[in-house]
Amino acid sequence: MQTGDAAMGAELLTATLGYLEDELPGYIEHADRYGSEWCYVVRGDTEKALAAIETQVEHGHLEGWYFWRKHPEMEPLWGTPRFEAAMQRVAEDLARQRENLSRMKAEAGL
């Protein structure tokens, strides 16, 4: 879509989501899978995008949080209560990780 070929982009988006939803029914719910949130948000399906993000956060898969928060494609989600709640959970988890790291360094005398 960003190359200027909106029709081809829409076709690829539909094919990708069809594959994820029809061919791999457990893909979206599986905590180790990610990426579908991007397809959903581009399609305008914020409900499914949020559900995918919530699943990842619930299972501690936080590798995408920075991009969810900063990438302009995700702007339709910004400020929504569910998105902000997910980002709050991420912030809390990261704070716990920092505390644990500080504690481990102190215990090791570093």
Backbone bond lengths (Angstrom), bond angles and torsions (degrees), N, CA, C in turn:
res aa  C-N    CA-C-N  psi(-1)  N-CA   C-N-CA  omega(-1)  CA-C   N-CA-C  phi
1 M - - - 1.450 - - 1.521 110.15 -
2 Q 1.338 116.11 -38.18 1.452 119.73 -178.32 1.523 112.54 -72.77
3 T 1.325 117.82 -15.50 1.464 120.35 177.76 1.516 111.19 -81.33
4 G 1.323 116.97 -8.29 1.455 121.03 -179.58 1.512 113.62 104.64
5 D 1.321 116.80 -8.05 1.461 120.48 179.21 1.529 108.37 -99.61
6 A 1.322 116.17 80.08 1.461 121.76 -175.89 1.521 111.75 -61.99
7 A 1.330 117.09 -37.00 1.472 119.97 -178.30 1.525 110.24 -65.06
8 M 1.330 116.80 -46.32 1.466 119.31 179.80 1.532 110.15 -65.95
9 G 1.327 116.63 -39.58 1.459 120.19 178.20 1.518 111.69 -60.70
10 A 1.328 116.81 -44.34 1.457 120.90 178.73 1.530 110.89 -64.37
11 E 1.306 116.07 -38.43 1.466 120.95 178.96 1.535 110.30 -64.42
12 L 1.327 116.72 -45.07 1.470 120.70 178.82 1.521 111.47 -65.61
13 L 1.317 116.53 -39.45 1.460 121.09 177.95 1.523 110.71 -62.46
14 T 1.320 117.03 -45.75 1.464 121.41 178.23 1.520 111.02 -62.37
15 A 1.320 117.19 -42.54 1.469 121.27 179.58 1.524 110.81 -64.39
16 T 1.331 117.05 -42.62 1.462 120.81 -179.74 1.519 110.96 -63.66
17 L 1.319 116.60 -48.19 1.463 119.15 -179.73 1.525 111.62 -67.37
18 G 1.324 117.35 -35.54 1.458 119.99 175.30 1.514 111.24 -60.31
19 Y 1.320 116.20 -42.91 1.460 120.84 178.18 1.531 110.50 -63.13
20 L 1.323 116.10 -47.45 1.460 119.73 -178.31 1.526 112.04 -63.49
21 E 1.314 116.79 -41.45 1.460 120.32 -174.63 1.525 113.57 -84.82
22 D 1.328 117.09 -35.80 1.461 120.19 -174.44 1.526 113.37 -96.93
23 E 1.311 116.08 -42.95 1.464 120.04 -176.38 1.523 112.42 -83.60
24 L 1.289 116.28 -33.47 1.463 120.81 -179.26 1.526 109.23 -124.11
25 P 1.313 118.18 72.75 1.468 120.39 -172.73 1.526 113.80 -57.85
26 G 1.300 118.84 -29.14 1.462 120.31 179.95 1.507 114.00 -87.43
27 Y 1.310 117.23 -3.80 1.463 120.57 -175.20 1.522 112.25 -59.46
28 I 1.291 117.57 -48.50 1.456 121.32 -174.64 1.531 110.82 -64.02
29 E 1.324 117.33 -40.53 1.451 120.71 -176.46 1.520 112.91 -79.90
30 H 1.314 117.83 -19.63 1.456 120.50 -174.69 1.518 109.96 -73.09
31 A 1.304 115.88 128.13 1.462 121.04 -173.39 1.522 113.40 -64.95
32 D 1.314 118.16 -26.42 1.455 120.17 -177.16 1.518 113.05 -85.40
33 R 1.285 117.54 -0.51 1.472 121.90 179.55 1.516 109.29 -104.84
34 Y 1.284 115.49 139.77 1.459 118.71 178.31 1.522 109.34 -148.37
35 G 1.288 116.44 168.47 1.448 121.95 -179.99 1.508 113.28 114.66
36 S 1.322 116.96 -24.89 1.458 119.25 -178.35 1.521 111.70 -65.14
37 E 1.332 117.37 -28.66 1.465 119.97 -179.32 1.527 111.43 -58.95
38 W 1.329 116.51 -34.25 1.464 120.70 178.87 1.527 110.57 -66.64
39 C 1.312 116.57 -44.08 1.467 120.27 178.70 1.524 110.51 -61.82
40 Y 1.322 115.87 -44.80 1.460 119.50 -178.15 1.524 112.24 -64.70
41 V 1.313 117.14 -41.70 1.462 118.46 -178.05 1.529 110.64 -68.64
42 V 1.336 117.48 -35.65 1.467 120.02 176.93 1.524 109.93 -65.06
43 R 1.323 116.22 -38.46 1.465 120.82 178.89 1.526 111.93 -72.01
44 G 1.316 116.91 -15.96 1.458 120.58 -178.87 1.514 113.68 92.71
45 D 1.318 117.44 10.42 1.456 122.39 -179.75 1.532 108.73 -94.42
46 T 1.322 115.84 78.74 1.458 119.93 -176.36 1.529 112.20 -66.36
47 E 1.322 117.43 -29.63 1.471 120.69 178.83 1.529 110.52 -59.96
48 K 1.324 117.01 -49.58 1.467 120.26 -179.34 1.525 111.42 -71.49
49 A 1.334 117.53 -33.84 1.469 120.45 176.86 1.526 109.86 -62.36
50 L 1.326 116.24 -45.27 1.458 120.25 178.99 1.522 111.78 -64.96
51 A 1.323 116.87 -40.37 1.467 120.23 178.74 1.525 110.67 -61.65
52 A 1.333 117.32 -40.95 1.467 121.00 178.94 1.526 110.34 -64.53
53 I 1.311 117.29 -42.75 1.471 121.19 178.72 1.523 110.30 -64.75
54 E 1.317 116.78 -44.80 1.467 120.51 179.77 1.523 111.51 -60.57
55 T 1.326 117.15 -39.60 1.466 120.62 178.49 1.521 110.36 -62.32
56 Q 1.319 116.16 -45.59 1.464 119.35 -179.98 1.527 111.42 -63.03
57 V 1.325 117.07 -44.89 1.462 121.01 -179.69 1.524 110.17 -64.05
58 E 1.330 116.25 -42.58 1.473 121.27 179.17 1.526 111.37 -55.76
59 H 1.324 116.39 -36.05 1.459 120.70 -177.44 1.529 112.82 -96.28
60 G 1.320 117.11 9.20 1.462 120.41 175.55 1.514 115.26 77.01
61 H 1.308 117.05 17.45 1.463 121.06 177.98 1.528 107.57 -92.58
62 L 1.317 114.92 94.70 1.456 120.32 -169.11 1.523 113.26 -107.12
63 E 1.323 117.59 8.39 1.461 118.90 -173.80 1.525 114.28 -61.40
64 G 1.321 119.05 -20.44 1.453 120.67 -177.96 1.514 115.69 -96.55
65 W 1.330 117.90 -3.97 1.465 120.40 -169.42 1.524 113.04 -57.14
66 Y 1.313 118.06 -41.60 1.464 120.18 -176.78 1.523 110.59 -63.05
67 F 1.335 116.05 -42.35 1.463 120.36 -179.41 1.525 111.52 -70.87
68 W 1.331 116.43 -35.66 1.465 118.85 176.08 1.526 110.05 -61.15
69 R 1.314 116.10 -37.43 1.454 121.90 -176.55 1.530 112.30 -79.44
70 K 1.338 118.35 -30.20 1.461 121.10 -170.17 1.527 115.32 -111.43
71 H 1.329 118.32 -26.96 1.470 120.02 -173.73 1.529 110.05 -74.98
72 P 1.333 117.30 130.04 1.472 120.97 -177.56 1.526 114.62 -57.56
73 E 1.322 118.12 -26.80 1.476 120.10 178.05 1.530 111.30 -59.85
74 M 1.322 116.22 -29.34 1.464 120.73 -176.48 1.528 113.09 -87.95
75 E 1.308 117.22 0.58 1.463 121.39 -176.52 1.533 113.93 -53.56
76 P 1.349 119.72 -34.41 1.472 118.17 178.41 1.536 113.55 -60.00
77 L 1.325 117.42 -19.79 1.465 121.02 -179.39 1.523 112.48 -90.69
78 W 1.305 116.41 -24.73 1.464 121.08 -174.81 1.526 110.68 -59.44
79 G 1.304 115.17 134.33 1.455 120.89 177.01 1.520 114.14 85.80
80 T 1.324 117.98 -11.30 1.462 118.65 177.23 1.529 108.43 -73.24
81 P 1.308 118.16 145.29 1.468 119.97 -177.12 1.534 113.63 -55.93
82 R 1.320 117.95 -41.96 1.471 119.95 -178.18 1.527 111.20 -67.38
83 F 1.324 116.87 -41.13 1.461 119.84 179.09 1.532 109.99 -65.02
84 E 1.315 116.08 -46.19 1.463 119.42 -178.69 1.527 111.06 -65.21
85 A 1.324 117.97 -34.95 1.472 120.83 176.22 1.526 110.13 -64.97
86 A 1.325 116.77 -41.24 1.470 120.16 177.84 1.524 110.41 -63.90
87 M 1.325 117.26 -42.10 1.465 120.48 179.34 1.524 111.39 -67.39
88 Q 1.333 117.17 -32.02 1.466 120.36 175.46 1.523 110.20 -65.79
89 R 1.325 116.87 -40.95 1.475 120.42 177.40 1.519 110.47 -62.98
90 V 1.334 116.65 -39.43 1.468 120.78 176.86 1.526 109.74 -61.43
91 A 1.331 117.06 -47.80 1.465 121.25 -179.30 1.530 111.10 -59.59
92 E 1.322 116.43 -40.98 1.465 120.24 178.90 1.521 111.37 -65.81
93 D 1.316 116.93 -41.17 1.457 120.83 178.95 1.526 110.65 -65.54
94 L 1.322 117.21 -43.42 1.461 120.51 178.51 1.530 110.98 -63.49
95 A 1.328 117.23 -37.89 1.468 120.85 177.64 1.529 110.32 -63.52
96 R 1.334 117.06 -41.90 1.471 120.73 177.19 1.525 110.72 -62.31
97 Q 1.317 116.15 -40.99 1.461 119.49 179.01 1.529 111.09 -63.65
98 R 1.341 116.76 -41.89 1.473 120.08 177.68 1.526 111.30 -62.60
99 E 1.334 116.48 -42.60 1.467 120.89 178.07 1.525 110.42 -60.62
100 N 1.324 116.72 -45.50 1.463 120.23 179.30 1.515 111.44 -62.04
101 L 1.318 117.02 -41.47 1.463 121.16 178.93 1.527 110.49 -63.56
102 S 1.321 117.33 -44.14 1.469 120.79 178.09 1.524 110.86 -61.41
103 R 1.330 115.98 -42.82 1.465 120.40 178.97 1.520 110.73 -62.89
104 M 1.325 117.30 -44.89 1.465 120.87 -179.51 1.523 110.84 -64.15
105 K 1.321 117.92 -39.10 1.471 120.98 177.22 1.518 110.80 -64.46
106 A 1.335 116.68 -42.72 1.458 120.61 179.24 1.522 111.16 -63.28
107 E 1.325 116.42 -42.49 1.463 120.77 179.49 1.518 111.63 -65.47
108 A 1.330 116.57 -30.42 1.469 121.04 179.74 1.527 111.59 -86.55
109 G 1.343 116.24 -4.36 1.453 119.78 -179.66 1.523 113.27 75.66
110 L 1.298 116.39 26.41 1.475 119.80 179.36 1.498 112.68 -95.27
